[in-house]
């Protein structure tokens, strides 16, 4: 007697779950190959080779920043920093494990370096 | 009455200064949408004012136990007010947390909720995480006040002090992130900001307690004012010094005070502080003396206006906290 309701509940749950999955972001590849983003800070400006690719959730992202002076770079959301006390190169690696569009910017000067889209 | 006027003043100040400062306009990227943009500052303001109401009830509980007109012992009644406001504070902090997750990840709140990764958002994004911690602390304060208030005589002073410490912790937690956390001299920026907010909380909360919880009790008000007078002056000095230090860290060049939005908002806050200092001086010169000779009207009126101006200053402070530093 309890079978039918249980089966129904299970079916409803499965349906709800699949709806949730479907309603989520567009299907994307499983955590892809690690991605490396590079940027150069010089003369108060920022140079990047290209826009950041959209990465799938769980991708390991490495950010590499070269600067001609002291700089602080902040990855919003994941709250990672690169701090350079003098000219040089700094690097930080993090896992992009929540979806969204996260700004990566310099702190003192507020220059936008990348918008990292995670799907 | 005064509470409603204060809430309205806080909201109007927030909206007006946000509009004037231009920080309402999305900065480049705004996929988070209007709900997040409009509601986040309001949620922050409501949270702060609820925390003030919690402190108001707690500080009034530290006064000698008296009976209200209906014969009830006051501290027990105050505990219910504290528990209620702490619950509001907790719920609003959860809302703030969700909105912060939406803002930082640049997607509407609905999308944040739909990913099924809510827990990840609330733990990974620092601005959301600290609001969740505040919500937990506020809930603990609510539970503590409710339980302590079931004692007929209300909570003991030790319990009240513990709850006050909890309220301070809850108010300080979100300050760990935000603009101060990324300032050049960030340890000093965070510590001066914490001292500033906690002193302001004690000052505004204490005065709001006098206004809200001692209506129709002139004898109680005289005792309370005698005790709070020194506290208020100390808080005023601490708020002024910590605020100045913090401003000096964020705005190193005085020229920026008039050439940037952040600077103008700072000057507006300074003006509010001067006005509040003027109120305090007037209390000391006139209204407290009148209160001692049995006339409480002048003190009550001025204190009510003071609370409303303070709430407006809190609104201004929220607008300031959402404005990028120069």
Interface residues (C-beta under 8 A of the other chain):
Chain A: X20 X21 X23 X24 X25 X72 X74 X76 X77 X78 X79 X97 X98 X99 X100 X101 X102 X103 X107 X108 X110 X112 X115
Chain B: X28 X29 X31 X104 X105 X106 X107 X111 X112 X114 X115 X116 X117 X120 X121 X124 X125 X126 X182 X184 X324
